[in-house]
Amino acid sequence: MGSLIGIIIGVVVIGGAVLLVIVGVRYSRQAQSDEFDPVLARLAEATQRGESVSLEDIELQQPFSERVLIPIIKKFGEISTRFTPEKLLQETALKLELAGSPGKIDASTFLATRFVGAALFGGLILLLSFLPTVSWTIGRTALYVLIMSALGFFFPQLWLQSRIDRRQTEVRKAMPDALDLLTICVEAGLGFDAAMSKVSEKWENELSILFGRCIREIQLGKTQREALRDMADRVGLPELTSFVAAVIQSQMLGVSMAKVLRIQSDQMRMKRRQFAEELAHKAPVKMIVPMAFLTFPSIIIILLSPAAFQIMGTFGGGIGN
């Protein structure tokens, strides 16, 4: 019975987590986009094919998540905005920006997903307690519901932090090679903006996306200094911040850009190697928990089981006689 309940709870947690991610990403890509409306897009496609369909028929063809779940989360987001402090909204918006604005989801909607996740996790466990095969006391049921609700509430925050860490790690790994390419382009006669544009065209990663956005902002009228600083703020990585500061300072002082880029490339490669060594030193500490609770007990059982059986047989035979 206990193993069955554990399996059911695990399925509930995994299912709820997947549902939150799917709903959040789907809503952020479609409902929050000002340039794309799936209903109008399908209506236009049907019109081009010459089919006579109504807007209601197109809406009924939408998946259940887009017709029901996404509007519910949107409504929760609108309601939560009225009672959420402005500072919390700003902090959440900053974290979403550091994560790369996954799906262009806004701060109020993200905060709403935390309450939806808490209600989903807690509600599923509460429904589980009413099953005939489950005989939980009221206190035990309340404890499980509280624990799962807290897990559902903090899961979106953990997911967002993992996105931030993964994005920063990807930018940190790509910076030395990107700076080498920038150095080659600048030494070949290209300007710094053209070199950044060339890196953005050649690669497809988070750093190239940042370079491309920076170039577009410069083309729209923002000064190069402001665009570079905004690019560093959108990542929150010390290596990128120091690189931007060095580029701005070299332009102000008239220092050779190629020389600055070469020095920065060497420093970034050294920092990347130090970061890899740091992760390698942390690995033994992280391995202690799985080794202590998974590996060592198995080894002890394998090594001591024959001796334990012999001791039990010896003492058992003596007691029987």
Sequence and secondary structure as in RCSB ss.txt:
>XXXX:A:sequence
MGSLIGIIIGVVVIGGAVLLVIVGVRYSRQAQSDEFDPVLARLAEATQRGESVSLEDIELQQPFSERVLIPIIKK
FGEISTRFTPEKLLQETALKLELAGSPGKIDASTFLATRFVGAALFGGLILLLSFLPTVSWTIGRTALYVLIMSA
LGFFFPQLWLQSRIDRRQTEVRKAMPDALDLLTICVEAGLGFDAAMSKVSEKWENELSILFGRCIREIQLGKTQR
EALRDMADRVGLPELTSFVAAVIQSQMLGVSMAKVLRIQSDQMRMKRRQFAEELAHKAPVKMIVPMAFLTFPSII
IILLSPAAFQIMGTFGGGIGN
>XXXX:A:secstr
 HHHHHHHHHHHHHHHHHHHHHHHHHIIIIIT SS  HHHHHHHHHHHTT    HHHHHHTS HIIIIIHHHHHH
HHHHHHHHS HHHHHHHHHHHHHTT GGG  HHHHHHHHHHHHHHHHHHHHHHHTSTT    HHHHHHHHHHHHH
HHHHHHHHHHHHHHHHHHHHHHHHHHHHHHHHHHHHHTT  HHHHHHHHHHH  SHHHHHHHHHHHHHHTT  HH
HHHHHHHHTTT HHHHHHHHHHHHHHHHT  HHHHHHHHHHHHHHHHHHHHHHHHHHHHHHHHHHIIIIIHHHHH
HHHHHHHHHHHHHHHHHHHH 
